């Protein structure tokens, strides 16, 4: 079942409660997200993105995942 933007944001909010999170996309399959969080400080971009994917709790796992593609931008607050 495809995921909606608010569902993705809810999952991300569980792991990043103080983050600035923006989720876009309207087809429920190909979405994009920007997560800006202090917890990323000291992490390289790959580590940041792995943290976000972990927060999605398997929703992107393989061909049976609820979310097929997620364009992801991660940042540390300025």
N, CA, C and O atoms as a GROMACS GRO file, in nm:
protein
  312
    1UNK      N    1   0.084  -0.118   0.000
    1UNK     CA    2   0.000   0.000   0.000
    1UNK      C    3   0.089   0.125   0.000
    1UNK      O    4   0.176   0.136   0.086
    2UNK      N    5   0.071   0.216  -0.092
    2UNK     CA    6   0.154   0.338  -0.097
    2UNK      C    7   0.141   0.422   0.029
    2UNK      O    8   0.038   0.422   0.096
    3UNK      N    9   0.248   0.492   0.060
    3UNK     CA   10   0.249   0.578   0.178
    3UNK      C   11   0.218   0.722   0.138
    3UNK      O   12   0.255   0.768   0.030
    4UNK      N   13   0.151   0.791   0.226
    4UNK     CA   14   0.121   0.932   0.206
    4UNK      C   15   0.223   1.016   0.281
    4UNK      O   16   0.290   0.968   0.372
    5UNK      N   17   0.235   1.142   0.242
    5UNK     CA   18   0.335   1.232   0.299
    5UNK      C   19   0.324   1.240   0.451
    5UNK      O   20   0.425   1.239   0.521
    6UNK      N   21   0.203   1.249   0.503
    6UNK     CA   22   0.187   1.262   0.648
    6UNK      C   23   0.233   1.136   0.722
    6UNK      O   24   0.280   1.145   0.835
    7UNK      N   25   0.219   1.019   0.659
    7UNK     CA   26   0.265   0.895   0.721
    7UNK      C   27   0.418   0.891   0.729
    7UNK      O   28   0.475   0.847   0.829
    8UNK      N   29   0.483   0.936   0.623
    8UNK     CA   30   0.628   0.942   0.622
    8UNK      C   31   0.676   1.040   0.728
    8UNK      O   32   0.770   1.012   0.803
    9UNK      N   33   0.612   1.156   0.734
    9UNK     CA   34   0.651   1.256   0.834
    9UNK      C   35   0.633   1.202   0.976
    9UNK      O   36   0.717   1.227   1.062
   10UNK      N   37   0.526   1.130   1.001
   10UNK     CA   38   0.503   1.074   1.134
   10UNK      C   39   0.613   0.977   1.174
   10UNK      O   40   0.662   0.981   1.287
   11UNK      N   41   0.654   0.891   1.081
   11UNK     CA   42   0.764   0.797   1.110
   11UNK      C   43   0.894   0.871   1.138
   11UNK      O   44   0.965   0.839   1.233
   12UNK      N   45   0.923   0.971   1.056
   12UNK     CA   46   1.046   1.048   1.075
   12UNK      C   47   1.042   1.126   1.207
   12UNK      O   48   1.143   1.138   1.275
   13UNK      N   49   0.927   1.178   1.241
   13UNK     CA   50   0.912   1.257   1.363
   13UNK      C   51   0.939   1.173   1.488
   13UNK      O   52   0.987   1.225   1.589
   14UNK      N   53   0.909   1.043   1.483
   14UNK     CA   54   0.938   0.954   1.596
   14UNK      C   55   1.087   0.951   1.627
   14UNK      O   56   1.127   0.951   1.744
   15UNK      N   57   1.170   0.948   1.523
   15UNK     CA   58   1.315   0.940   1.543
   15UNK      C   59   1.381   1.077   1.552
   15UNK      O   60   1.488   1.091   1.611
   16UNK      N   61   1.318   1.176   1.493
   16UNK     CA   62   1.374   1.312   1.489
   16UNK      C   63   1.269   1.412   1.538
   16UNK      O   64   1.218   1.491   1.459
   17UNK      N   65   1.235   1.409   1.667
   17UNK     CA   66   1.124   1.490   1.718
   17UNK      C   67   1.143   1.641   1.705
   17UNK      O   68   1.045   1.714   1.697
   18UNK      N   69   1.267   1.688   1.704
   18UNK     CA   70   1.292   1.832   1.698
   18UNK      C   71   1.335   1.879   1.559
   18UNK      O   72   1.371   1.995   1.540
   19UNK      N   73   1.331   1.789   1.462
   19UNK     CA   74   1.379   1.822   1.328
   19UNK      C   75   1.280   1.909   1.251
   19UNK      O   76   1.160   1.911   1.278
   20UNK      N   77   1.336   1.981   1.155
   20UNK     CA   78   1.253   2.043   1.052
   20UNK      C   79   1.236   1.937   0.944
   20UNK      O   80   1.335   1.891   0.887
   21UNK      N   81   1.114   1.898   0.917
   21UNK     CA   82   1.087   1.790   0.822
   21UNK      C   83   0.987   1.840   0.719
   21UNK      O   84   0.881   1.894   0.752
   22UNK      N   85   1.023   1.820   0.592
   22UNK     CA   86   0.932   1.852   0.483
   22UNK      C   87   0.923   1.730   0.393
   22UNK      O   88   1.026   1.679   0.347
   23UNK      N   89   0.804   1.683   0.368
   23UNK     CA   90   0.782   1.568   0.280
   23UNK      C   91   0.694   1.613   0.165
   23UNK      O   92   0.592   1.678   0.186
   24UNK      N   93   0.733   1.578   0.045
   24UNK     CA   94   0.658   1.618  -0.075
   24UNK      C   95   0.636   1.497  -0.165
   24UNK      O   96   0.704   1.395  -0.155
   25UNK      N   97   0.539   1.511  -0.250
   25UNK     CA   98   0.504   1.406  -0.345
   25UNK      C   99   0.358   1.372  -0.328
   25UNK      O  100   0.304   1.380  -0.217
   26UNK      N  101   0.294   1.334  -0.436
   26UNK     CA  102   0.150   1.308  -0.426
   26UNK      C  103   0.108   1.175  -0.486
   26UNK      O  104  -0.011   1.145  -0.492
   27UNK      N  105   0.206   1.093  -0.530
   27UNK     CA  106   0.163   0.966  -0.588
   27UNK      C  107   0.172   0.851  -0.489
   27UNK      O  108   0.132   0.739  -0.520
   28UNK      N  109   0.224   0.878  -0.367
   28UNK     CA  110   0.231   0.775  -0.265
   28UNK      C  111   0.340   0.673  -0.287
   28UNK      O  112   0.354   0.581  -0.207
   29UNK      N  113   0.416   0.686  -0.394
   29UNK     CA  114   0.522   0.589  -0.423
   29UNK      C  115   0.657   0.659  -0.439
   29UNK      O  116   0.756   0.615  -0.381
   30UNK      N  117   0.661   0.765  -0.516
   30UNK     CA  118   0.783   0.841  -0.538
   30UNK      C  119   0.772   0.973  -0.462
   30UNK      O  120   0.698   1.063  -0.502
   31UNK      N  121   0.845   0.982  -0.353
   31UNK     CA  122   0.831   1.096  -0.263
   31UNK      C  123   0.968   1.161  -0.242
   31UNK      O  124   1.071   1.106  -0.281
   32UNK      N  125   0.968   1.277  -0.179
   32UNK     CA  126   1.094   1.341  -0.141
   32UNK      C  127   1.079   1.393   0.001
   32UNK      O  128   0.969   1.427   0.046
   33UNK      N  129   1.191   1.399   0.070
   33UNK     CA  130   1.190   1.448   0.208
   33UNK      C  131   1.316   1.528   0.234
   33UNK      O  132   1.424   1.497   0.182
   34UNK      N  133   1.302   1.631   0.316
   34UNK     CA  134   1.416   1.705   0.368
   34UNK      C  135   1.407   1.698   0.520
   34UNK      O  136   1.304   1.729   0.579
   35UNK      N  137   1.517   1.657   0.580
   35UNK     CA  138   1.523   1.646   0.726
   35UNK      C  139   1.643   1.727   0.773
   35UNK      O  140   1.757   1.700   0.734
   36UNK      N  141   1.617   1.827   0.856
   36UNK     CA  142   1.723   1.911   0.912
   36UNK      C  143   1.721   1.887   1.064
   36UNK      O  144   1.624   1.920   1.132
   37UNK      N  145   1.831   1.829   1.115
   37UNK     CA  146   1.830   1.792   1.256
   37UNK      C  147   1.970   1.802   1.316
   37UNK      O  148   2.070   1.771   1.251
   38UNK      N  149   1.976   1.847   1.439
   38UNK     CA  150   2.102   1.861   1.511
   38UNK      C  151   2.172   1.727   1.530
   38UNK      O  152   2.295   1.723   1.538
   39UNK      N  153   2.098   1.618   1.536
   39UNK     CA  154   2.160   1.487   1.557
   39UNK      C  155   2.252   1.447   1.442
   39UNK      O  156   2.332   1.354   1.457
   40UNK      N  157   2.242   1.514   1.328
   40UNK     CA  158   2.328   1.485   1.214
   40UNK      C  159   2.468   1.546   1.227
   40UNK      O  160   2.558   1.512   1.150
   41UNK      N  161   2.486   1.635   1.323
   41UNK     CA  162   2.614   1.703   1.338
   41UNK      C  163   2.724   1.600   1.361
   41UNK      O  164   2.712   1.514   1.448
   42UNK      N  165   2.831   1.610   1.284
   42UNK     CA  166   2.943   1.517   1.294
   42UNK      C  167   2.929   1.393   1.207
   42UNK      O  168   3.022   1.314   1.196
   43UNK      N  169   2.814   1.376   1.145
   43UNK     CA  170   2.791   1.262   1.055
   43UNK      C  171   2.818   1.305   0.912
   43UNK      O  172   2.794   1.420   0.875
   44UNK      N  173   2.868   1.211   0.832
   44UNK     CA  174   2.877   1.242   0.689
   44UNK      C  175   2.738   1.219   0.627
   44UNK      O  176   2.648   1.168   0.694
   45UNK      N  177   2.723   1.256   0.502
   45UNK     CA  178   2.591   1.249   0.438
   45UNK      C  179   2.536   1.106   0.433
   45UNK      O  180   2.416   1.086   0.451
   46UNK      N  181   2.622   1.008   0.410
   46UNK     CA  182   2.576   0.869   0.405
   46UNK      C  183   2.523   0.827   0.542
   46UNK      O  184   2.419   0.761   0.550
   47UNK      N  185   2.591   0.863   0.649
   47UNK     CA  186   2.544   0.830   0.784
   47UNK      C  187   2.411   0.898   0.815
   47UNK      O  188   2.323   0.839   0.876
   48UNK      N  189   2.397   1.023   0.771
   48UNK     CA  190   2.271   1.094   0.792
   48UNK      C  191   2.157   1.023   0.720
   48UNK      O  192   2.050   1.002   0.778
   49UNK      N  193   2.180   0.986   0.596
   49UNK     CA  194   2.075   0.922   0.518
   49UNK      C  195   2.042   0.784   0.572
   49UNK      O  196   1.925   0.743   0.570
   50UNK      N  197   2.141   0.711   0.620
   50UNK     CA  198   2.113   0.581   0.681
   50UNK      C  199   2.026   0.597   0.805
   50UNK      O  200   1.937   0.515   0.830
   51UNK      N  201   2.050   0.702   0.882
   51UNK     CA  202   1.968   0.728   1.002
   51UNK      C  203   1.823   0.753   0.962
   51UNK      O  204   1.731   0.706   1.029
   52UNK      N  205   1.802   0.827   0.853
   52UNK     CA  206   1.666   0.854   0.807
   52UNK      C  207   1.601   0.725   0.756
   52UNK      O  208   1.485   0.698   0.788
   53UNK      N  209   1.672   0.648   0.677
   53UNK     CA  210   1.615   0.523   0.627
   53UNK      C  211   1.581   0.428   0.742
   53UNK      O  212   1.480   0.358   0.736
   54UNK      N  213   1.664   0.425   0.846
   54UNK     CA  214   1.634   0.342   0.963
   54UNK      C  215   1.505   0.386   1.030
   54UNK      O  216   1.428   0.304   1.079
   55UNK      N  217   1.481   0.517   1.031
   55UNK     CA  218   1.360   0.571   1.091
   55UNK      C  219   1.234   0.528   1.015
   55UNK      O  220   1.124   0.530   1.071
   56UNK      N  221   1.249   0.491   0.891
   56UNK     CA  222   1.134   0.449   0.810
   56UNK      C  223   1.093   0.304   0.837
   56UNK      O  224   0.996   0.255   0.780
   57UNK      N  225   1.167   0.238   0.923
   57UNK     CA  226   1.129   0.106   0.976
   57UNK      C  227   1.093   0.004   0.869
   57UNK      O  228   0.990  -0.062   0.879
   58UNK      N  229   1.177  -0.008   0.768
   58UNK     CA  230   1.156  -0.111   0.667
   58UNK      C  231   1.056  -0.078   0.558
   58UNK      O  232   1.028  -0.163   0.474
   59UNK      N  233   1.002   0.041   0.558
   59UNK     CA  234   0.901   0.076   0.458
   59UNK      C  235   0.959   0.085   0.316
   59UNK      O  236   0.884   0.087   0.219
   60UNK      N  237   1.093   0.091   0.305
   60UNK     CA  238   1.155   0.096   0.173
   60UNK      C  239   1.227  -0.033   0.138
   60UNK      O  240   1.303  -0.038   0.042
   61UNK      N  241   1.204  -0.139   0.214
   61UNK     CA  242   1.278  -0.264   0.196
   61UNK      C  243   1.229  -0.343   0.075
   61UNK      O  244   1.117  -0.395   0.075
   62UNK      N  245   1.312  -0.350  -0.026
   62UNK     CA  246   1.286  -0.435  -0.141
   62UNK      C  247   1.163  -0.398  -0.221
   62UNK      O  248   1.103  -0.292  -0.202
   63UNK      N  249   1.127  -0.488  -0.308
   63UNK     CA  250   1.014  -0.463  -0.398
   63UNK      C  251   0.880  -0.467  -0.326
   63UNK      O  252   0.780  -0.421  -0.380
   64UNK      N  253   0.876  -0.520  -0.206
   64UNK     CA  254   0.751  -0.527  -0.130
   64UNK      C  255   0.734  -0.409  -0.035
   64UNK      O  256   0.636  -0.403   0.039
   65UNK      N  257   0.827  -0.315  -0.038
   65UNK     CA  258   0.817  -0.198   0.050
   65UNK      C  259   0.702  -0.107   0.010
   65UNK      O  260   0.662  -0.102  -0.106
   66UNK      N  261   0.651  -0.035   0.108
   66UNK     CA  262   0.541   0.058   0.082
   66UNK      C  263   0.586   0.181   0.006
   66UNK      O  264   0.505   0.248  -0.058
   67UNK      N  265   0.713   0.211   0.013
   67UNK     CA  266   0.768   0.331  -0.049
   67UNK      C  267   0.875   0.290  -0.147
   67UNK      O  268   0.977   0.233  -0.108
   68UNK      N  269   0.853   0.318  -0.274
   68UNK     CA  270   0.945   0.274  -0.378
   68UNK      C  271   1.069   0.364  -0.388
   68UNK      O  272   1.180   0.313  -0.401
   69UNK      N  273   1.051   0.494  -0.381
   69UNK     CA  274   1.163   0.586  -0.396
   69UNK      C  275   1.143   0.708  -0.306
   69UNK      O  276   1.032   0.761  -0.294
   70UNK      N  277   1.252   0.751  -0.245
   70UNK     CA  278   1.247   0.869  -0.161
   70UNK      C  279   1.369   0.954  -0.192
   70UNK      O  280   1.482   0.918  -0.157
   71UNK      N  281   1.347   1.067  -0.258
   71UNK     CA  282   1.454   1.164  -0.277
   71UNK      C  283   1.481   1.228  -0.143
   71UNK      O  284   1.390   1.284  -0.082
   72UNK      N  285   1.604   1.221  -0.096
   72UNK     CA  286   1.632   1.260   0.042
   72UNK      C  287   1.740   1.367   0.049
   72UNK      O  288   1.845   1.356  -0.012
   73UNK      N  289   1.709   1.471   0.127
   73UNK     CA  290   1.807   1.574   0.160
   73UNK      C  291   1.817   1.581   0.311
   73UNK      O  292   1.716   1.593   0.380
   74UNK      N  293   1.939   1.572   0.362
   74UNK     CA  294   1.961   1.582   0.506
   74UNK      C  295   2.059   1.696   0.532
   74UNK      O  296   2.152   1.718   0.454
   75UNK      N  297   2.038   1.767   0.642
   75UNK     CA  298   2.123   1.881   0.677
   75UNK      C  299   2.131   1.897   0.827
   75UNK      O  300   2.045   1.848   0.902
   76UNK      N  301   2.236   1.966   0.870
   76UNK     CA  302   2.249   2.012   1.008
   76UNK      C  303   2.197   2.154   1.012
   76UNK      O  304   2.222   2.230   0.918
   77UNK      N  305   2.125   2.193   1.117
   77UNK     CA  306   2.077   2.332   1.125
   77UNK      C  307   2.194   2.432   1.123
   77UNK      O  308   2.302   2.404   1.174
   78UNK      N  309   2.169   2.547   1.064
   78UNK     CA  310   2.274   2.650   1.059
   78UNK      C  311   2.277   2.730   1.186
   78UNK      O  312   2.359   2.820   1.200
   0.00000   0.00000   0.00000
